[in-house]
Amino acid sequence: MTDTPKFEVIDRRKYKADEEERESASQSAQPEPPTPPADAPKAPPASEKTAGPRLVTSEPAEQTSPAAAPDDDEFAGAGPQMPPPPSPEESQEQKTAYDGASQRLEDIVRAQNPGAGPQPPVTLEHLIQQLYLSSMIQMGAGTQEGQRPRVDILGAKQTIDLLGILQEKTKGNLSDSEARMLDTVLFEARMAFLELTSMISMPGVGTPPPPPPKR
């Protein structure tokens, strides 16, 4: 009896063929996956898959069409958006309530001051005079003697410009007295503004004295 170990050569090609036959038999025995319904959501392609979880619903959310999105350029510089205008019924109800509140306030004032008569109605002349007086005060008018006038030249310019806008927008809709008053007031306010700005631009000149108010 010899001590030399015996080696047995195994043909692995046979085992590999048998393994392939078993795999093909198991695959043929598995049932085919059911066909999804037509309205079922489709899985995203492999290129769109992300590392995190993704929620898929049966009804995807509606996406706003780019054409329906508001144009940013349309609202550029338009300031704050205004609410929708009130209906004619709402405006009439509000005016009625406002008139009633104004009347109650006038009754309270007259009860505390029996000698005071009824308040005159507000007219366009009141608006013109209010804007004119505001512009003159902003240019230093009404400062007490001995005090340094406080001049708001930029505010005065805006108030005078408001008078100019009022003249432009009401052209052809004013009575003769209203148009004459607005023309005169605007001329006087602009003249006082020109005198004030010319004095401010002079070298070595401090705050000029306020122009006298026109009546």
C-alpha positions as CSV (number, residue, x, y, z in Angstrom):
1,M,0.0,0.0,0.0
2,T,1.5,3.2,-1.1
3,D,1.3,6.6,0.9
4,T,1.0,8.7,-2.3
5,P,-2.4,10.7,-2.0
6,K,-4.9,10.2,-4.8
7,F,-6.4,13.1,-6.7
8,E,-9.7,13.0,-8.3
9,V,-10.4,15.4,-11.2
10,I,-14.0,16.7,-11.2
11,D,-15.5,18.2,-14.4
12,R,-17.0,21.4,-13.2
13,R,-18.7,22.1,-16.6
14,K,-21.2,19.4,-15.7
15,Y,-22.1,21.1,-12.4
16,K,-22.3,24.4,-14.1
17,A,-24.7,23.1,-16.7
18,D,-26.9,21.5,-14.0
19,E,-27.0,24.8,-12.1
20,E,-28.1,26.7,-15.1
21,E,-30.9,24.2,-15.8
22,R,-32.1,24.6,-12.2
23,E,-32.1,28.4,-12.4
24,S,-34.0,28.4,-15.7
25,A,-36.6,26.0,-14.3
26,S,-37.1,28.2,-11.2
27,Q,-37.6,31.3,-13.3
28,S,-40.1,29.7,-15.5
29,A,-42.0,28.5,-12.5
30,Q,-42.4,32.1,-11.0
31,P,-45.6,33.9,-11.9
32,E,-45.4,37.0,-14.1
33,P,-45.9,40.4,-12.3
34,P,-49.4,41.8,-12.7
35,T,-49.9,44.5,-15.3
36,P,-50.5,47.9,-13.5
37,P,-53.7,49.7,-14.4
38,A,-53.7,52.5,-17.0
39,D,-54.3,55.2,-14.4
40,A,-51.6,54.0,-12.0
41,P,-48.7,56.5,-11.5
42,K,-45.6,55.6,-13.3
43,A,-42.4,55.1,-11.5
44,P,-39.9,57.9,-12.3
45,P,-37.0,56.9,-14.6
46,A,-33.7,56.0,-13.0
47,S,-32.1,59.3,-13.9
48,E,-34.7,61.2,-11.8
49,K,-34.5,59.0,-8.7
50,T,-33.1,60.7,-5.6
51,A,-31.4,59.4,-2.6
52,G,-34.2,60.4,-0.2
53,P,-37.7,59.1,0.0
54,R,-40.3,60.3,-2.5
55,L,-44.0,60.6,-2.0
56,V,-46.1,59.4,-5.0
57,T,-49.8,60.1,-5.1
58,S,-52.4,58.8,-7.5
59,E,-53.4,62.4,-8.4
60,P,-50.4,64.6,-8.9
61,A,-50.8,68.2,-7.8
62,E,-51.8,70.7,-10.5
63,Q,-49.0,72.8,-11.7
64,T,-49.5,76.4,-12.6
65,S,-48.9,77.1,-16.3
66,P,-46.1,79.5,-16.9
67,A,-48.5,81.6,-19.0
68,A,-50.9,82.0,-16.0
69,A,-48.1,83.2,-13.6
70,P,-48.2,86.9,-13.0
71,D,-45.6,88.9,-14.9
72,D,-43.1,90.5,-12.5
73,D,-42.5,93.4,-14.9
74,E,-46.1,94.2,-14.8
75,F,-46.1,95.0,-11.1
76,A,-42.6,96.5,-11.0
77,G,-42.7,99.9,-9.4
78,A,-46.5,99.7,-9.0
79,G,-46.3,99.9,-5.2
80,P,-48.5,97.8,-2.9
81,Q,-51.3,96.0,-4.5
82,M,-54.7,97.5,-4.0
83,P,-57.7,95.4,-2.9
84,P,-60.5,94.9,-5.3
85,P,-62.8,97.9,-5.6
86,P,-66.1,97.8,-3.6
87,S,-69.4,97.2,-5.2
88,P,-71.8,100.1,-5.7
89,E,-74.0,98.7,-2.9
90,E,-71.0,98.6,-0.5
91,S,-70.0,102.1,-1.4
92,Q,-73.5,103.5,-0.9
93,E,-73.8,101.7,2.5
94,Q,-70.5,103.0,3.6
95,K,-71.3,106.6,2.6
96,T,-74.6,106.4,4.5
97,A,-72.9,105.2,7.6
98,Y,-70.2,107.8,7.2
99,D,-72.7,110.6,6.9
100,G,-74.5,109.4,10.0
101,A,-71.3,109.3,12.0
102,S,-70.4,112.8,10.8
103,Q,-73.8,114.1,11.9
104,R,-73.5,112.5,15.3
105,L,-70.1,114.1,15.7
106,E,-71.4,117.5,14.7
107,D,-74.3,117.1,17.2
108,I,-71.8,116.4,20.0
109,V,-69.7,119.4,19.1
110,R,-72.7,121.7,19.0
111,A,-74.0,120.4,22.3
112,Q,-70.7,121.3,24.0
113,N,-70.6,124.7,22.1
114,P,-74.2,126.0,21.8
115,G,-73.0,129.1,20.1
116,A,-71.3,127.3,17.3
117,G,-73.2,127.1,14.1
118,P,-73.3,124.1,11.6
119,Q,-70.1,123.2,9.9
120,P,-69.8,124.4,6.3
121,P,-69.5,121.7,3.7
122,V,-66.0,120.8,2.5
123,T,-65.4,122.1,-1.0
124,L,-62.6,122.2,-3.5
125,E,-61.6,125.6,-2.3
126,H,-60.8,124.0,1.1
127,L,-58.5,121.5,-0.5
128,I,-56.7,124.1,-2.5
129,Q,-56.2,126.3,0.5
130,Q,-55.0,123.4,2.6
131,L,-52.3,122.4,0.1
132,Y,-51.2,126.0,-0.3
133,L,-50.9,126.6,3.4
134,S,-49.0,123.3,3.9
135,S,-46.5,124.3,1.2
136,M,-45.9,127.8,2.8
137,I,-45.4,126.2,6.3
138,Q,-43.0,123.8,4.8
139,M,-41.1,126.7,3.3
140,G,-40.8,128.4,6.8
141,A,-43.9,130.6,6.9
142,G,-45.6,131.1,10.2
143,T,-42.4,130.9,12.2
144,Q,-42.5,133.0,15.3
145,E,-40.2,136.1,15.6
146,G,-36.8,135.3,17.0
147,Q,-37.0,131.6,16.1
148,R,-35.0,129.9,13.4
149,P,-37.4,128.8,10.6
150,R,-37.5,125.1,9.9
151,V,-37.6,124.6,6.1
152,D,-38.6,121.4,4.5
153,I,-37.8,122.3,0.9
154,L,-38.4,118.8,-0.5
155,G,-41.7,118.5,1.3
156,A,-42.7,121.9,-0.1
157,K,-41.9,120.8,-3.6
158,Q,-44.0,117.7,-3.3
159,T,-47.0,119.7,-2.0
160,I,-46.6,122.2,-4.8
161,D,-46.5,119.3,-7.3
162,L,-49.7,118.0,-5.8
163,L,-51.3,121.4,-6.6
164,G,-50.0,121.0,-10.2
165,I,-51.5,117.5,-10.5
166,L,-54.8,118.8,-9.1
167,Q,-54.8,121.5,-11.8
168,E,-54.0,119.1,-14.5
169,K,-56.6,116.4,-13.5
170,T,-59.4,118.9,-13.0
171,K,-58.9,120.9,-16.1
172,G,-62.3,121.6,-17.8
173,N,-64.3,120.5,-14.7
174,L,-63.9,123.6,-12.5
175,S,-66.0,126.6,-12.2
176,D,-64.5,130.0,-13.0
177,S,-63.9,130.9,-9.4
178,E,-62.3,127.5,-8.6
179,A,-60.0,127.6,-11.7
180,R,-59.0,131.2,-10.9
181,M,-58.2,130.3,-7.3
182,L,-56.2,127.3,-8.2
183,D,-54.2,129.2,-10.8
184,T,-53.4,132.0,-8.4
185,V,-52.4,129.8,-5.5
186,L,-50.2,127.6,-7.7
187,F,-48.5,130.7,-9.1
188,E,-47.8,132.2,-5.7
189,A,-46.5,128.9,-4.3
190,R,-44.1,128.3,-7.2
191,M,-42.9,131.9,-6.9
192,A,-42.1,131.5,-3.2
193,F,-40.3,128.2,-4.0
194,L,-38.1,129.9,-6.6
195,E,-37.2,132.8,-4.3
196,L,-36.3,130.3,-1.5
197,T,-34.2,128.0,-3.6
198,S,-32.3,130.9,-5.2
199,M,-31.5,132.2,-1.7
200,I,-30.4,128.8,-0.5
201,S,-28.1,128.4,-3.5
202,M,-26.3,131.7,-2.8
203,P,-22.8,131.1,-1.2
204,G,-22.5,132.1,2.4
205,V,-26.2,132.4,3.0
206,G,-27.8,130.3,5.8
207,T,-31.4,129.6,6.2
208,P,-33.3,132.4,4.6
209,P,-36.3,134.1,6.3
210,P,-39.6,132.6,5.4
211,P,-41.6,134.2,2.6
212,P,-44.7,136.0,3.7
213,P,-47.9,134.0,3.2
214,K,-50.2,135.2,0.4
215,R,-53.9,135.7,1.1
